[in-house]
Amino acid sequence: MSTSAIPVTLSIKIEGMTCASCVGRVERVLAAVPGVDKVSVNLATETARVESARPLDVAALVQAVDKAGYQATPELPPSAAPPASAPAHHALAGPGGGRAVLLAAVLSLPLLLPMLLELAGLHWMLDGRVQWLLATPVQFWLGARFYRAGWLALRARSGNMDLLVALGTSAAYGLSVYQLLASTSAMPHLYFEASAVVITLILLGKWLEARAKRQTTSAIRALQVLRPESARVRRGAQDIEVPIADVRPGELVVVRPGERVAADGVVVEGASHVDEALITGESLPVARHAGDHVTGGAINGEGLLLVRVTAVGAESTLARIIRLVEDAQAAKAPVQHLVDRVSAVFVPVVLVLAVATFAGWWLASGDAERAIINAVAVMVIACPCALGLATPAAIMAGTGVAARYGILIKDAEALELAHRITTVAFDKTGTLTEGKPSLMTLEPLASAGIDEGRLLQLAAAIQRGSEHALARAVTEAAAARASTASVANATAHAATGSGVASVAPSATGVTALPGRGVAAIVDGARLILGSTRLMREEGVALDALGARATELERQGLTISWLAASSAPQPAQLLGLLAFGDRIKPQARAALQALHAMHIQTILLTGDNQGSADAVGKELGIGRIIANMLPADKAATVAGLKTGGACIAMVGDGINDAPALAAADVGIAMSSGTDVAMHAAGITLMRGDPALVAAAISISRRSYSKIRQNLFWAFIYNLVGIPLAAFGLLNPMVAGAAMALSSVSVISNALLLRRWKPDHLKGTA
């Protein structure tokens, strides 16, 4: 046996599972393989996810599943998977399965016809030998799958739905054969129609179930279709069409009007509108110009774009989205563990009840024939399938429709927890505001001996190279001022023959101070640029500009201070910079939607109190906490969780990651950093705060479907089995009910596909 190392998490396709009991058996055999730390098997997706902290023997995993009576196939990673591949499902989903159902119906209908005619007052019965000829191929050819799966379950000292069907229909068939051979009556009482019709109905139910399960994976297939198969790459002076697998980061890709963008990248030439609806949920095409990011799989509009590739394959945005949705659909919600415990004993309990039913009726009436038929009804009506599908079907439908609108739910636990959210804490910059602040005011300290230009130069020297929003505002303002000065200097030189060159200073030893600011050496002096908290830590006196800073903060501006220090002297204030950031247009409606859902809102920000108060007041946020370091945010979120409250944290930056991880449900904006998205359970594919309420809404709807499905699955069995045991259901009715139970559970879950975020209702 060869050993091959696998990643920490491996996904395995499992074929042959029919009910929740099968799920339990596959989980047990995989968990017994040395090195396996955690196993989760999903009946709806027919996949097993195996987790380990060390390399595993893939062949051992496959062999363990095969030995248990199922077929295992390790799945390819998203980067290697073929485009537009459809998840495999039960064989009954294909044309062969449909033909099997049709053939079974053709053979069973003549057996059922006398019963239907009896209802119309007509008495007619097929000869017993003809009934046997019609029922036998249904029982042993078309129904062979039940015998195979049931035998494998017995061999593994377990039980499943197939075993119940095989035993039940065999009992009815065997009783009929016995009656046919032993009876001296010309027309003995036979039950061939019961065994044949039950098998036909269950085959029909499984075929419908498989078709319905394909619909629950429609979101994955829709995303997979977006994967382009080729790209037009500019190499030298030629544009060459190559397979997408041959495209490398850094290459230039040409995207013609109407084509799909081949890979993630940045536009270097051209302008157009790009439709990203299936990726971000954005309903309208968005404008893209030089310098803008585009996502692979989006549809280019009217312009020709030249795009420099930044990510391909498994690292592309589309591949990561598909991976997140697949992970969420394959995971188990916490409520599923209760179902697993019930399913583990379901089939043995049903078999005991069937034996008890037979014994009870035989002892009470002495009628062995009726005792067998009632025991058959007990075995046929019992349905562990509905229990096994109740939760995963709702999760698959819920995460799928959420992805369609730009809400990526990382795991089933996040989907289940989000329905209980009572409080949502928001970061401010980039979450409720545009995250693109501009430098509004420069206030140099007169006694420091510098003017606005020098203050801006020093600040820009420190911030150059940083990706922080305030840093970009400083460097952009400095570049604009330098450009203006250059033009003025050139004009003066042309007019007088003289001009003064201005050399921008450079910084060394740049050190980020998380949540507070940055420090660096500029022209031999140590400069610090950052928040009021940082200045107080450094002992900088702010009184000279304190009144001005308070006035600017009241206007909703964010203040950064610049100071210089030269040990052992205390740091001296040089001036302040004030930044303005617009509130997102959707933010007010987003907060109102949360309040309408009776959810409290809190603003947690590292910004100053004045700026935070201005934003909070405009948006109607009741509680505002400012001047927060990343650790402070996390501690505040952890403190809010006491008393049974369920807390969500919404953010987009590295400094939000600890709070996102500390919350019951972390919600990250994809416009932010990868660190934030990794820490969050839910990612919003566009920076629209209205999606927060939408994420909670789809969680509530999904959890409602889970509860409905579990209720009906439990009630079906709790009511149906006793009715069958008391002789109130004949096997055919029991078979029909059993077949329809799974279909009804999946159909109920599929109603989630009609869901639409409230803020988009009424739109096309």
Salt bridges, closest charged atoms under 4 A:
GLU27 OE2 - LYS332 NZ 2.47
GLU46 OE2 - LYS213 NZ 3.22
GLU118 OE2 - HIS123 ND1 3.16
ASP127 OD2 - ARG129 NE 3.18
GLU209 OE1 - LYS206 NZ 3.17
GLU209 OE2 - LYS213 NZ 3.82
ASP239 OD1 - ARG234 NE 2.93
GLU241 OE1 - ARG232 NH2 3.67
GLU251 OE2 - ARG235 NE 2.84
GLU259 OE2 - ARG232 NH1 2.85
GLU276 OE2 - ARG288 NH2 3.55
GLU282 OE1 - ARG686 NE 3.66
ASP292 OD2 - HIS289 ND1 3.79
GLU302 OE2 - HIS273 ND1 3.02
ASP327 OD1 - ARG49 NH2 2.90
ASP340 OD2 - LYS332 NZ 2.72
GLU369 OE2 - HIS189 ND1 3.35
ASP427 OD1 - LYS633 NZ 3.04
GLU443 OE2 - ARG548 NE 2.94
GLU452 OE1 - ARG481 NH2 3.50
GLU467 OE1 - ARG472 NH1 3.77
ASP523 OD2 - ARG454 NH2 2.68
GLU537 OE1 - ARG516 NH1 2.65
GLU538 OE2 - ARG526 NH2 3.51
GLU551 OE2 - ARG548 NH1 3.28
ASP607 OD2 - LYS428 NZ 2.94
ASP632 OD2 - ARG533 NH2 3.29
ASP656 OD1 - LYS633 NZ 2.78
ASP674 OD1 - ARG320 NH2 3.25
ASP688 OD2 - HIS759 NE2 3.99
ASP758 OD1 - LYS761 NZ 2.93
